């Protein structure tokens, strides 16, 4: 059974002793400083680790449910990137946090690629094409961070890179070196796979991995 992937897009006291001190409202600068942290990213990564350890099941309903849960994590990470970009004053803070977001976004896409392969198993073009597009997106997310930092690979990528590489090898996707990884490369991969997926018998899956 091939499931259209648009169906997959669904849904994230202080105690005091003695006289109370006057309450002072936090300034916007203080709020931003307190919000510029990895708490939301850490929560998302904990969910991914749990999904990676526990298989979603085999029937389409279970697979769709897991896909939706991972898509929710990916959405949270994308939103967190925008929030942190607007409130973190330090470039070094943003660089570190954005590297974490890229790592876990790539991991999310790798896990989604496993599920789409199973959901699209009745058409080989879709079973390989959809994961291929997702893995290309995952590799680009990592490359953007590496290239922006002059080729330095963040330590947080250590566990994620093999997850993408192993799956890419399984679907025949050649991952370029970091400097050669670009949106143009990703778009070329996407166009090729969309054309192949279009040959799937009706009902054909959506060519978009998101």
N, C-alpha and C positions, 0 to 999 in steps of 0.2 A: 504494500500500500504506500502510495506517495501522498504525503500530506502537504498542502500548500503552506509555505512558511509564514504567510501573513496570519495564519491561524495561530502560529506559535508566539505571536507578539501579544502577551497578556501579562498581567501582573500576577512597595517596600513598605535639712534639714540641718540645715545647720542648727545645732543646739547651743544656746548660750547660757552662761551662769551669771547672775547678777543683773544689774540694770541693762536694758537693751541699748546698744549703741545706735546713734542716728544712722539711718540707711542712706547711703549715697549711690545714686544711679551710676551705673558703669558708663563711661564715655564710649563713643563709637570706636576709638582707637583701642581701648581695653577689650571691648567685645571682639574686635578683629584679631587681636593678639591671642586671645584665649581660643578662638575658633580655628586658628591656623595650626592644625595638628593632624596626626594620622589616625585619629580614633575611628572615623567613618571608614577609612581605607582598611584599617585592621579588622573591623567588623566584617567588611566584604571579603577579605582574604580568608577569614575563619570559615565563612560559608563555603567558599570555593574548596578549601581543604576538606571539608566534610563531604561535599559533592564528589570530590576526586576519590575519596576513600570508599564511598558507598554507591554502587551501581544503581541507576534509576529504575531498573526493571526492564522487561522486554516488550510489553504490549504498548500500542501507540498512545494510549491514555497516560501511562506512566512516563513515557518518553516526552510527551508534550508538556506534562507538568514540570518535569525537570528542566526542559528547555526554557519554559517560562520563568522558572526560578533563577536560572543563570542569566537570562536576559534582564531580569530585574537587577541583579548584581551589576551587570554591565551598565545599565542605566544609572545606577547610583554612582558608579565610578565616573561616568561622563559628567554627571551633574556636579560631583565633588571637584572635578578639575576646574570647572567654571567658577565655582565658589572660591576655591583657594586662589585662583588666579586674580580674583578681585580683592581679596582681603589680606593675603600674605605680603608683608612689606619687604621681606628679605628675599633676594634672588636665590640665596643658598637654600632657604627653606622650600621655595617653590621647586627648585631643581630636584631636591631629594623626594618631595612628595609626588611630583609629576612622574618621577622614575617608578615609584611604587604603583601609581595608578596605571602606567603603561604596562608594567609587569603583570598585574592582575587582570587588566583588560585583555591582554594576549592570552592569558590562561583561560579566561572566560570563553574566548573565541575558540580555543583549542577544545574545550569540553563541549561546546555547542557543535563543533564539527563532528564529534563522535556521534552525537544524537541525530544530526541531519543525515548522516550516512545510513543509519539504521532506518529512519523514517522514509528514506528515498530508495530503499534497497531494490525495489522492483524495476528501477531504471538505472542502469550503470552510469549513464552520463550525469544524472543528478546525484547519484550516490558518491561520485568522485568530484563532480563539479562544484557542488555547494560547499563541501568541506574545503576544497581548494581555495575558493574565494575567501572563506573565513580565515584560513591559515595565512593567506597573503595579507589580509588586514592585520592579523596578529603580528606578522613579521615587520610590517611597516610601522606599527605602533612602537615596537622595540627600536627599530632603526632610527626613527625620528629623534628619540632621546639620545641614542648613541652618537648620531651625526651632529646633533646640536651641541654636544659636549666634546667635540673634536675627536671622536672615535673611542672615548672611554666607555667601557661597558660597566654599568652600575652593578654592585654585588647582588642586588635584589633580582637581577636577571638570571643568576646562576642556575636556579632550579627550573626556570620557565623556558629558557632557550631550548633545552633538550625536548621538552614537551611539544614544542612547535616543530622542531626538526624531525623528530620521529614520525609524527603524523604527516608532515609534508612528504617525507620519503615514501610513506605508505600509499599516498595518492599520486605520486610521480611529480610533485611540485619541486622544482629546483629553486632553492632560496639563494638569492644573490648575496654578495658581500655587503656589509653595511653601507659603504659609500654608493653602491649601485642600486640600493633599494629606495624607491621613490613612489610617489603617488602615480606617476606615469606607468611604472612597472606594474603596480597593483591594478590599475585600470585596464591594462592590456590583458592581464590574466583574467580579470572579470569579464571582459568582452568575449574572450575566447570561450570561457566556460558557459556564459549565457547562451551563446550560439549553439553549443553542444546540448545544453539542457532543453533548448527549444525543440529538439528532435524527440523528446520523450513523448510517449503516447498520452492521450488525454485520460484522466485529468493531470495536466502537467504541473510540476511544482513552480512556485514563484522563483524567478532567477535571482532574487535578492536574498543574501544571507541574513539580512536584518529585518 
